[in-house]
C-alpha cells in the first residue's frame, strides 16, 4: 500500500484536489520562477555556494530585494575566497537592505570561512553538515540539498508552508512549528512532490493565502478549504482593480 494511501485515507481525495487547484492557480496566474538561481555557466562549486548564499539572504526578505542583493554580490565576486576577503562594511553595503542584513553579514563571513577551511570552498552535501553552518536551519538545508546537490532530502518548510499546510488541514491536528509541519507533510505527501511543494505554497502564500486577510474570494480553493470561509470576501475589482486578469480568467 502506498504511503500516502495509509495516511489520511478519508481526506486524501480532498487534499489531492486542493493541491492541483493550487497548481492551476499559480501556473495560470504568474508562473513561479526561481529568479534567484545562479547562472548555469558557473563552475559547480561556485554555483552551489551561490545557491546557499541566496537562501541565506532570502530569509525575511522579499524576492526582489534578495535578487538585487545577489546581483551586486555577483558583480563584486560571489565566491568563497572573495567573500572571506571582503570587509564587513563593504559586504553590508552589497547586501543592504535585505532583512537583518547586519546579522547576515556575520553569518556569511563565518560560513564562508568554514567552507574555505573545512570543505575546500564547497558546501556540505548532507543536511547535517549544512545545519552546522551559521545561519542555516533545516529549511535552508533541505532546499540547498535539492537545488545545489539535486538530492531531495526533505521538504523545506518556512512560515508560508507552515501556515498554509495548517490552514488547508494538511497536518494531523495542527502543528506548532515548521519542523513539526515538515514531518507531518512527509508522512503522507508522495516523495516526488517534496521538491515542488515549497515553491508552490510560498508563491500561493505571497499572492493569495496571506497571513492576514487572505484573498479567499479569488482563491480557487474557496469551496473546499477546511478553514473558516466567508471572511474577507472582497470583490476582485476592489483587490486588484477593474482591469486585472486574474486566476478566474486564467490569463
N, C-alpha and C positions, 0 to 999 in steps of 0.2 A: 504493500500500500504506500502511495506517495506520501511524503512528509506533510505536504500541505493538505492532504485529504484526512490525515489523522487529527489535525488541529482545526478547531472551529468548523466542524462539518456543516453546521446549520447556517453559519454566516458566510461560508466560502463563496457561494454564488453572488451574494451582495458585494463582498469585498472585491471580487474579480470585476464585477460590473462597475464599481466605483473607480477601480484602477484604470480601466480602459476609458471611462468618462474623463478622467484627469488627463490621460494621454491625448485624447481627442481635443480637449480644451486647449492645452498648451501647444500642441503641434499645429493646430489651425490658427491660433491667435498670434503667437510670437516666435515659435521655433527656438527652443532653448539652445543657446550656443555657448560653447566653452571658450570665451574670448580670452581667458587667462592662460591658455596653454602656451608653452614656449614654441618658438618657430621650429618646424620639423627638421631644418637643416643642421641644428646644433648637434655636437657630439652627445652621445647617450648620457654620459656622466654629467655634463653641464645641463642637459635638458632635465634630468632627474632633480638636480639641485634647484633649478628654477621652478619646477613643479612644487617642491617643498616650500620655497620662498613665497610663491603665490598663495599657497594655502595659509601660511603664517600671517601674511599681510591681510588676507581676506576676512579674518575673524572680526566681527563687529564693524564691518566696513562695507559700504555699497560697492557693487561691482565696478562702476565707472571710476570710482576713486582708486580702487585696487589696480585696475587696468592702467590708469595714468601713472601710478607709482611704479609699476613694473616696467613701463616703457622708459621711465627715467633711469631706473636701475640698469636696464639692458643697455641703454646708451652709455652709461657710466662704466659698465662691465660687470655683469651679474655672474661672477664665478666665485668659487670658494676663496681662492687666494686673494682676489681683488677686494672682496668684502672684508676679509680679515685685515687687510692693509688700509682700509678706509676708516678715517677717524669718525667718531660718533657724531660730531656736529654735521659733517658732510652727509653721512648716512641718514641722519634725521631730516635734513633738507630734501633729500631724494625721496623719502617715503611719506613725508607730511603731505596731506592731512589724514592718513589712514587712522582708524581708531586705535587709541592707546599707543601712539607712534613712539613715544619715549621708551615704553616697555619693550616694544617690538625691536627697537634699535639694539637694546641689550640682548634680547633673545637671538636676534640674527647674528650678532657678533659671537656670542657664546656657542651657538650651534655651529657656525662656520669654523670656529677654532677646533671643536670636537671632530667635525668631519675631516678637517685637514690632518689632524694628528692621528685619529683612530681609524678612518675609513678611506685614506688616500684621496680625499676630495669627493668621494661618492657619498650617497646617503645609505643608511641601513636598509637591508632587504627583508626585514621582519618587522612586525608590529611592535614586538618587544623592544627592538633596537630603536625604533622611531620614537616611541613614547618616552625614552630616556633623554631625548633631546629637549633642551629648554624651550618652553612654549608650544610643545607638540603634545596634543592629547589624543585619545582614541579615535575621535572623528577624523582628525587630520591624518593620523597614521593609516587608517583603512583607506581613505581617499588617495593618499600617496602610494600605497601598495597597488591600488587599481590603476591610477593614471601613470605613475612613473615606472612601476615594475610589471604592469599588466597582469597582476595577480589579485583575484577577488578574495580578500581575507575576511571581510565582514562589511556590514552596512555602515556608512558614515552618517551619524545622526547628530544634527545640530538642533537649534531651537525650533526651526521651521518643521523639520521632520518629526521632532518630539511632539510639538503642539498638534500638528495635523493628524498624526497617527492616532493620538488620543481622541481628537475631535471626531474623526471618522469611525472610531470604535475598532481600530486595528490592533489594539493591545488588550489582553485579557484583564478586565477590571481596572484598567488605567495604570500608568507608570509614573514614577515620581521624578525621574531624571533621564537624560539621554542614554546612559549606559543600560538602564533597565529597558528602555524602548528598543535599543538595538537587539538585545537578547530576545525580547518579545516578538519583534518582526522576523528575526532569523529563525524563530521557532516554527513559523508557518509559511513565510514567503519563499517561493521557489528560488533556489540559489542563482539561477540565470537572470533573475530580476534584481539581485542585490546591487549591481553596478549602477543601474539607471535610476533606482528609487530615490536616491539623494537629490540628483539634479531635477528630477520630476517634481518632488514635493517642495523643494526650495523655490523653484520657479512659481509653482502654484501658490505657495505661501506669500511670496513677494507681490503677486499680482491680484489674487482673488481672496484666498483664505487668510486674511490679515489677522494679526494678533488681536487687534481691537477693531470693532465694526467691520467684520468680514462682509464681502460683497456677495451675500447669498443670492440676491436677485439675478445676478448674471452668471451664477455657477450652474453648470450642467448637472451637478450632483444634488441640487436643492431638494429634490423629492425623495432621494434615497439616503441622504446623510442622516445618521442617527443622532446627531447633535440637535439641540432645540432649534427649530426653524421659525420663520416668521419675524426674525429680528433684522433690523436694518435693511428692509426690502425697499431700497430706493429704486427709482426708475433708472434705466441705462442712461438717459439723457442727462439726469442730474449728476451722475457719477462721471461719465466720460464726455458729455457734450452730444449735441444732436447729430453730428456727422461721424460719430465713432462707429467703425466697422468691427464689431466685437465678436465674441465666440458664437453667438446665436446665428450670425451671418456667415461664419466660417470663411473669413477673408484669407 
